[in-house]
Amino acid sequence: MEQQQQLPPSRFKLWSIHLTFNTIVLIAILSRDVENNVDENNDSKQNESWAIALSILSFILSLIFTIVNILPKYRTILIENNPKVEGIIIVILTIFWITLVAIVSSPTSGLAVYDDGAVYLANLYYFTWSAFIMCVILGSFYVEDRFQVQIHSHLRGSQNQNQNVVNYSNSNDDGSGPSSPSSTQPPQGLVKANTKIDSFIFWTACMVSSLIVMGTSADIYNRNCEVAVEFKPQPFCGRSVFAITTGTIGVVFSLVMIIMKISIGITPFLMELGIAGILFILYCLEIVSVTAQQGPGAPLGNLYYFSWISFFCIFGVGKCCYEDYVSIVETSELEFQQQREMRGQRHNDVNGHLY
């Protein structure tokens, strides 16, 4: 019984979901020749061979660790006694699926997209991205269990944080808590920590999505606009340049915010708000122009989806900034109310001594 309690948490559900996505991708690749009736060049056939090989290797590894997480004996051997093994496998799978995402969704030679970037094999495209995301989730849970980094508790922390602030203030209003200013003021970490972590996650996601926007739009520009000026299709090429510019600015600004949050631990509120505002305006303009009918992101592909993902990431940063502002206002109002009550109490004490 004690040995069973010492086992690390089972990740059976995550591994089984990844195995399911992997199976769908493998079936989609193997049945692709039946669905795709166009002639393929050697590069496309080579990419298909690589995709089949990587998906089969990933399927074998996912199947092994799905079975291992069911059986406590083997979970003890492979996960508890050799915890680095699972981490190495997750890293290998992540590399596999990064390669598969590039092979499947690249507009140049993607197995699931047309030359213009539009998706024509939905199962292959969407479940390849889903399997890659599951690798990232598996990695985050592994890091959380292995190094005691509370990633997911921070993601769930904002609602608990607000509830804790309310409960803390109520405990003093009804007289059950201490009445000194130092004890009634909510701890600083209670107010700021969780929203700061949330914005860090949004900035990280924005950097990744902006990088994909930049790379995809650059690839589209190279294939369609590397011609003489008089032959460049407009406004297609101009909007591709704007997408490249927006993605580059998004990567640079997001990277600056990530570095500051890691090195300093916090960023100036007005600076974060200002950068988020600039990127919000840029991505609003980018979505309007790039995803329009004559834009490079009009087909449902990487550029379309990740333009919207970047926009929602910036929207999430704005939400965190708003929560920070509300927390600061609530803390200031609480301090002002406490000081006013203390002044009133001192005034009553003085009047009591006089009479």
JOLINQUI-V98238 format. One record per residue. N is the residue number from 1. PSI is psi in radians with two decimals (999 if undefined). BURIAL is + if it has 24 or more other C-alpha atoms within 12 Angstrom, else -. D_FIRST is the distance of its C-alpha to the first C-alpha in whole Angstrom. Layout:
n:N psi:PSI burial:BURIAL d_first:D_FIRST
n:N psi:PSI burial:BURIAL d_first:D_FIRST
This chain:
n:1 psi:-0.75 burial:- d_first:0
n:2 psi:-0.66 burial:- d_first:4
n:3 psi:-0.59 burial:- d_first:5
n:4 psi:-0.58 burial:- d_first:5
n:5 psi:-0.44 burial:- d_first:6
n:6 psi:-0.13 burial:- d_first:9
n:7 psi:2.47 burial:+ d_first:10
n:8 psi:2.78 burial:+ d_first:14
n:9 psi:2.44 burial:- d_first:15
n:10 psi:2.39 burial:+ d_first:16
n:11 psi:0.61 burial:+ d_first:20
n:12 psi:-0.77 burial:+ d_first:20
n:13 psi:-0.77 burial:- d_first:23
n:14 psi:-0.77 burial:+ d_first:25
n:15 psi:-0.67 burial:+ d_first:25
n:16 psi:-0.64 burial:+ d_first:26
n:17 psi:-0.76 burial:+ d_first:29
n:18 psi:-0.70 burial:+ d_first:30
n:19 psi:-0.68 burial:+ d_first:30
n:20 psi:-0.83 burial:+ d_first:32
n:21 psi:-0.74 burial:+ d_first:34
n:22 psi:-0.73 burial:+ d_first:35
n:23 psi:-0.75 burial:+ d_first:36
n:24 psi:-0.74 burial:+ d_first:38
n:25 psi:-0.77 burial:+ d_first:40
n:26 psi:-0.76 burial:+ d_first:40
n:27 psi:-0.70 burial:+ d_first:42
n:28 psi:-0.67 burial:+ d_first:44
n:29 psi:-0.77 burial:+ d_first:45
n:30 psi:-0.51 burial:+ d_first:46
n:31 psi:0.11 burial:- d_first:48
n:32 psi:-0.66 burial:+ d_first:50
n:33 psi:-0.54 burial:- d_first:53
n:34 psi:-0.66 burial:- d_first:53
n:35 psi:-0.50 burial:- d_first:53
n:36 psi:1.96 burial:- d_first:55
n:37 psi:0.15 burial:- d_first:59
n:38 psi:2.73 burial:- d_first:60
n:39 psi:2.47 burial:- d_first:61
n:40 psi:2.58 burial:- d_first:59
n:41 psi:3.13 burial:- d_first:59
n:42 psi:-0.64 burial:- d_first:58
n:43 psi:-0.72 burial:- d_first:56
n:44 psi:-0.73 burial:+ d_first:54
n:45 psi:-0.63 burial:- d_first:53
n:46 psi:-0.71 burial:- d_first:52
n:47 psi:-0.67 burial:+ d_first:50
n:48 psi:-0.67 burial:+ d_first:49
n:49 psi:-0.76 burial:- d_first:48
n:50 psi:-0.74 burial:+ d_first:46
n:51 psi:-0.73 burial:+ d_first:44
n:52 psi:-0.78 burial:+ d_first:43
n:53 psi:-0.81 burial:- d_first:42
n:54 psi:-0.69 burial:+ d_first:40
n:55 psi:-0.58 burial:+ d_first:38
n:56 psi:-0.77 burial:+ d_first:37
n:57 psi:-0.76 burial:+ d_first:35
n:58 psi:-0.68 burial:+ d_first:34
n:59 psi:-0.75 burial:+ d_first:33
n:60 psi:-0.82 burial:- d_first:31
n:61 psi:-0.73 burial:+ d_first:29
n:62 psi:-0.69 burial:+ d_first:28
n:63 psi:-0.75 burial:+ d_first:27
n:64 psi:-0.84 burial:+ d_first:25
n:65 psi:-0.39 burial:+ d_first:23
n:66 psi:-0.77 burial:+ d_first:23
n:67 psi:-0.71 burial:- d_first:21
n:68 psi:-0.69 burial:+ d_first:19
n:69 psi:-0.26 burial:+ d_first:17
n:70 psi:-0.66 burial:- d_first:17
n:71 psi:1.97 burial:- d_first:15
n:72 psi:-0.62 burial:+ d_first:12
n:73 psi:-0.86 burial:- d_first:13
n:74 psi:-0.47 burial:- d_first:16
n:75 psi:-0.59 burial:+ d_first:15
n:76 psi:-0.74 burial:+ d_first:13
n:77 psi:-0.84 burial:- d_first:16
n:78 psi:-0.48 burial:+ d_first:19
n:79 psi:-0.80 burial:+ d_first:18
n:80 psi:-0.87 burial:+ d_first:15
n:81 psi:-0.46 burial:- d_first:17
n:82 psi:1.23 burial:- d_first:20
n:83 psi:-0.41 burial:- d_first:21
n:84 psi:-0.40 burial:- d_first:24
n:85 psi:-0.83 burial:- d_first:25
n:86 psi:-0.71 burial:+ d_first:24
n:87 psi:-0.73 burial:+ d_first:26
n:88 psi:-0.73 burial:- d_first:29
n:89 psi:-0.71 burial:+ d_first:29
n:90 psi:-0.71 burial:+ d_first:29
n:91 psi:-0.77 burial:+ d_first:32
n:92 psi:-0.78 burial:- d_first:33
n:93 psi:-0.66 burial:+ d_first:33
n:94 psi:-0.74 burial:+ d_first:35
n:95 psi:-0.76 burial:+ d_first:38
n:96 psi:-0.83 burial:+ d_first:38
n:97 psi:-0.44 burial:+ d_first:38
n:98 psi:-0.75 burial:+ d_first:40
n:99 psi:-0.74 burial:+ d_first:43
n:100 psi:-0.68 burial:+ d_first:42
n:101 psi:-0.76 burial:+ d_first:43
n:102 psi:-0.73 burial:+ d_first:46
n:103 psi:-0.68 burial:+ d_first:47
n:104 psi:-0.69 burial:+ d_first:47
n:105 psi:0.03 burial:+ d_first:48
n:106 psi:2.26 burial:+ d_first:51
n:107 psi:-0.43 burial:+ d_first:54
n:108 psi:-0.88 burial:+ d_first:56
n:109 psi:0.52 burial:+ d_first:54
n:110 psi:2.48 burial:+ d_first:51
n:111 psi:-0.36 burial:+ d_first:50
n:112 psi:0.10 burial:+ d_first:50
n:113 psi:2.73 burial:+ d_first:52
n:114 psi:3.11 burial:+ d_first:56
n:115 psi:-0.47 burial:- d_first:58
n:116 psi:0.05 burial:+ d_first:59
n:117 psi:-0.07 burial:+ d_first:55
n:118 psi:2.47 burial:+ d_first:55
n:119 psi:2.28 burial:+ d_first:52
n:120 psi:-0.21 burial:+ d_first:52
n:121 psi:1.58 burial:+ d_first:49
n:122 psi:-0.81 burial:+ d_first:47
n:123 psi:-0.81 burial:+ d_first:44
n:124 psi:-0.76 burial:+ d_first:44
n:125 psi:-0.95 burial:+ d_first:45
n:126 psi:-0.68 burial:+ d_first:42
n:127 psi:-0.36 burial:+ d_first:39
n:128 psi:-0.81 burial:+ d_first:40
n:129 psi:-0.67 burial:+ d_first:40
n:130 psi:-0.73 burial:+ d_first:37
n:131 psi:-0.68 burial:+ d_first:35
n:132 psi:-0.77 burial:+ d_first:36
n:133 psi:-0.67 burial:+ d_first:35
n:134 psi:-0.60 burial:+ d_first:31
n:135 psi:-0.74 burial:+ d_first:31
n:136 psi:-0.73 burial:+ d_first:32
n:137 psi:-0.75 burial:+ d_first:30
n:138 psi:-0.75 burial:+ d_first:27
n:139 psi:-0.70 burial:+ d_first:28
n:140 psi:-0.69 burial:+ d_first:28
n:141 psi:-0.65 burial:+ d_first:24
n:142 psi:-0.80 burial:+ d_first:24
n:143 psi:-0.68 burial:- d_first:26
n:144 psi:-0.75 burial:- d_first:24
n:145 psi:-0.63 burial:+ d_first:21
n:146 psi:-0.70 burial:- d_first:22
n:147 psi:0.13 burial:- d_first:25
n:148 psi:0.69 burial:- d_first:24
n:149 psi:2.02 burial:- d_first:27
n:150 psi:1.37 burial:- d_first:27
n:151 psi:-0.91 burial:+ d_first:29
n:152 psi:-0.50 burial:- d_first:28
n:153 psi:-0.57 burial:- d_first:28
n:154 psi:-0.64 burial:+ d_first:31
n:155 psi:-0.57 burial:- d_first:32
n:156 psi:0.08 burial:- d_first:31
n:157 psi:-0.39 burial:- d_first:33
n:158 psi:-0.77 burial:+ d_first:36
n:159 psi:-0.74 burial:- d_first:36
n:160 psi:-0.61 burial:- d_first:33
n:161 psi:-0.85 burial:+ d_first:36
n:162 psi:-0.68 burial:+ d_first:39
n:163 psi:-0.70 burial:- d_first:37
n:164 psi:-0.68 burial:- d_first:36
n:165 psi:-0.74 burial:+ d_first:40
n:166 psi:-0.79 burial:- d_first:41
n:167 psi:-0.66 burial:- d_first:39
n:168 psi:-0.75 burial:+ d_first:39
n:169 psi:-0.64 burial:+ d_first:43
n:170 psi:-0.60 burial:- d_first:43
n:171 psi:-0.39 burial:- d_first:41
n:172 psi:-0.46 burial:+ d_first:44
n:173 psi:-0.60 burial:- d_first:47
n:174 psi:0.11 burial:- d_first:46
n:175 psi:0.03 burial:- d_first:46
n:176 psi:-0.28 burial:- d_first:42
n:177 psi:3.04 burial:- d_first:42
n:178 psi:2.66 burial:- d_first:44
n:179 psi:0.01 burial:- d_first:48
n:180 psi:2.64 burial:- d_first:48
n:181 psi:-0.65 burial:- d_first:49
n:182 psi:-0.49 burial:- d_first:46
n:183 psi:-0.48 burial:- d_first:44
n:184 psi:-0.32 burial:+ d_first:45
n:185 psi:2.26 burial:+ d_first:45
n:186 psi:2.46 burial:+ d_first:42
n:187 psi:2.53 burial:- d_first:40
n:188 psi:-0.73 burial:- d_first:42
n:189 psi:-0.50 burial:- d_first:38
n:190 psi:-0.55 burial:+ d_first:38
n:191 psi:-0.65 burial:+ d_first:41
n:192 psi:-0.43 burial:+ d_first:41
n:193 psi:-0.83 burial:+ d_first:38
n:194 psi:-0.70 burial:+ d_first:36
n:195 psi:-0.59 burial:+ d_first:40
n:196 psi:-0.74 burial:+ d_first:40
n:197 psi:-0.72 burial:+ d_first:37
n:198 psi:-0.79 burial:+ d_first:38
n:199 psi:-0.57 burial:+ d_first:41
n:200 psi:-0.73 burial:+ d_first:40
n:201 psi:-0.72 burial:+ d_first:38
n:202 psi:-0.69 burial:+ d_first:41
n:203 psi:-0.66 burial:+ d_first:43
n:204 psi:-0.79 burial:+ d_first:41
n:205 psi:-0.66 burial:+ d_first:41
n:206 psi:-0.67 burial:+ d_first:45
n:207 psi:-0.77 burial:+ d_first:46
n:208 psi:-0.83 burial:+ d_first:44
n:209 psi:-0.65 burial:+ d_first:46
n:210 psi:-0.62 burial:+ d_first:49
n:211 psi:-0.71 burial:+ d_first:49
n:212 psi:-0.70 burial:+ d_first:48
n:213 psi:-0.81 burial:+ d_first:51
n:214 psi:-0.83 burial:+ d_first:53
n:215 psi:-0.74 burial:+ d_first:53
n:216 psi:-0.77 burial:+ d_first:53
n:217 psi:-0.60 burial:+ d_first:56
n:218 psi:-0.69 burial:+ d_first:58
n:219 psi:-0.72 burial:+ d_first:57
n:220 psi:-0.72 burial:+ d_first:59
n:221 psi:-0.75 burial:+ d_first:62
n:222 psi:-0.60 burial:- d_first:62
n:223 psi:-0.46 burial:+ d_first:62
n:224 psi:-0.36 burial:+ d_first:65
n:225 psi:0.03 burial:+ d_first:67
n:226 psi:1.09 burial:- d_first:67
n:227 psi:3.11 burial:- d_first:71
n:228 psi:2.68 burial:- d_first:74
n:229 psi:-0.71 burial:- d_first:75
n:230 psi:-0.29 burial:- d_first:77
n:231 psi:-0.02 burial:- d_first:74
n:232 psi:2.19 burial:- d_first:71
n:233 psi:2.20 burial:- d_first:70
n:234 psi:2.56 burial:- d_first:70
n:235 psi:0.22 burial:- d_first:69
n:236 psi:-0.88 burial:+ d_first:66
n:237 psi:-0.70 burial:+ d_first:66
n:238 psi:-0.69 burial:+ d_first:67
n:239 psi:-0.53 burial:+ d_first:63
n:240 psi:-0.73 burial:+ d_first:61
n:241 psi:-0.72 burial:+ d_first:63
n:242 psi:-0.66 burial:+ d_first:62
n:243 psi:-0.71 burial:+ d_first:58
n:244 psi:-0.78 burial:+ d_first:58
n:245 psi:-0.79 burial:+ d_first:59
n:246 psi:-0.76 burial:+ d_first:57
n:247 psi:-0.70 burial:+ d_first:54
n:248 psi:-0.81 burial:+ d_first:55
n:249 psi:-0.71 burial:+ d_first:55
n:250 psi:-0.72 burial:+ d_first:52
n:251 psi:-0.81 burial:+ d_first:50
n:252 psi:-0.88 burial:+ d_first:52
n:253 psi:-0.75 burial:+ d_first:51
n:254 psi:-0.71 burial:+ d_first:48
n:255 psi:-0.68 burial:+ d_first:47
n:256 psi:-0.79 burial:+ d_first:49
n:257 psi:-0.69 burial:+ d_first:47
n:258 psi:-0.78 burial:+ d_first:44
n:259 psi:-0.74 burial:- d_first:45
n:260 psi:-0.70 burial:- d_first:46
n:261 psi:-0.57 burial:+ d_first:43
n:262 psi:-0.77 burial:- d_first:41
n:263 psi:-0.77 burial:- d_first:43
n:264 psi:-0.57 burial:- d_first:45
n:265 psi:-0.28 burial:- d_first:42
n:266 psi:2.71 burial:+ d_first:44
n:267 psi:2.61 burial:+ d_first:47
n:268 psi:2.37 burial:- d_first:51
n:269 psi:-0.83 burial:+ d_first:51
n:270 psi:-0.59 burial:- d_first:54
n:271 psi:-0.82 burial:- d_first:53
n:272 psi:-0.72 burial:+ d_first:50
n:273 psi:-0.72 burial:+ d_first:52
n:274 psi:-0.77 burial:- d_first:55
n:275 psi:-0.73 burial:+ d_first:54
n:276 psi:-0.66 burial:+ d_first:52
n:277 psi:-0.74 burial:+ d_first:55
n:278 psi:-0.83 burial:- d_first:57
n:279 psi:-0.59 burial:+ d_first:54
n:280 psi:-0.79 burial:+ d_first:54
n:281 psi:-0.76 burial:- d_first:58
n:282 psi:-0.78 burial:+ d_first:58
n:283 psi:-0.47 burial:+ d_first:55
n:284 psi:-0.82 burial:+ d_first:57
n:285 psi:-0.67 burial:- d_first:60
n:286 psi:-0.74 burial:+ d_first:58
n:287 psi:-0.75 burial:+ d_first:57
n:288 psi:-0.73 burial:+ d_first:60
n:289 psi:-0.74 burial:+ d_first:62
n:290 psi:-0.64 burial:+ d_first:60
n:291 psi:0.08 burial:+ d_first:58
n:292 psi:3.12 burial:- d_first:62
n:293 psi:-0.68 burial:- d_first:63
n:294 psi:0.30 burial:- d_first:65
n:295 psi:2.80 burial:+ d_first:62
n:296 psi:-0.30 burial:+ d_first:60
n:297 psi:0.21 burial:+ d_first:57
n:298 psi:-0.78 burial:+ d_first:58
n:299 psi:2.58 burial:+ d_first:57
n:300 psi:1.67 burial:+ d_first:53
n:301 psi:-2.82 burial:+ d_first:51
n:302 psi:-0.79 burial:+ d_first:50
n:303 psi:-0.72 burial:+ d_first:52
n:304 psi:-0.92 burial:+ d_first:52
n:305 psi:-0.78 burial:+ d_first:49
n:306 psi:-0.31 burial:+ d_first:48
n:307 psi:-0.78 burial:+ d_first:51
n:308 psi:-0.67 burial:+ d_first:50
n:309 psi:-0.74 burial:+ d_first:46
n:310 psi:-0.73 burial:+ d_first:48
n:311 psi:-0.80 burial:+ d_first:50
n:312 psi:-0.53 burial:+ d_first:47
n:313 psi:-0.77 burial:+ d_first:45
n:314 psi:-0.65 burial:+ d_first:48
n:315 psi:-0.68 burial:+ d_first:48
n:316 psi:-0.67 burial:+ d_first:44
n:317 psi:-0.74 burial:+ d_first:46
n:318 psi:-0.66 burial:+ d_first:48
n:319 psi:-0.73 burial:+ d_first:46
n:320 psi:-0.70 burial:+ d_first:44
n:321 psi:-0.71 burial:+ d_first:47
n:322 psi:-0.73 burial:- d_first:48
n:323 psi:-0.67 burial:+ d_first:45
n:324 psi:-0.77 burial:+ d_first:46
n:325 psi:-0.78 burial:- d_first:49
n:326 psi:-0.70 burial:- d_first:48
n:327 psi:-0.72 burial:+ d_first:46
n:328 psi:-0.77 burial:- d_first:49
n:329 psi:-0.79 burial:- d_first:51
n:330 psi:-0.71 burial:- d_first:49
n:331 psi:-0.71 burial:+ d_first:48
n:332 psi:-0.75 burial:- d_first:52
n:333 psi:-0.67 burial:- d_first:52
n:334 psi:-0.75 burial:+ d_first:50
n:335 psi:-0.72 burial:- d_first:51
n:336 psi:-0.73 burial:- d_first:55
n:337 psi:-0.69 burial:- d_first:54
n:338 psi:-0.75 burial:+ d_first:52
n:339 psi:-0.68 burial:- d_first:55
n:340 psi:-0.70 burial:- d_first:58
n:341 psi:-0.67 burial:- d_first:56
n:342 psi:-0.71 burial:- d_first:56
n:343 psi:-0.72 burial:- d_first:60
n:344 psi:-0.66 burial:- d_first:61
n:345 psi:-0.71 burial:- d_first:59
n:346 psi:-0.66 burial:- d_first:61
n:347 psi:-0.74 burial:- d_first:64
n:348 psi:-0.67 burial:- d_first:63
n:349 psi:-0.71 burial:- d_first:63
n:350 psi:-0.77 burial:- d_first:66
n:351 psi:-0.62 burial:- d_first:68
n:352 psi:-0.66 burial:- d_first:66
n:353 psi:-0.58 burial:- d_first:68
n:354 psi:-0.64 burial:- d_first:71
n:355 psi:999 burial:- d_first:72
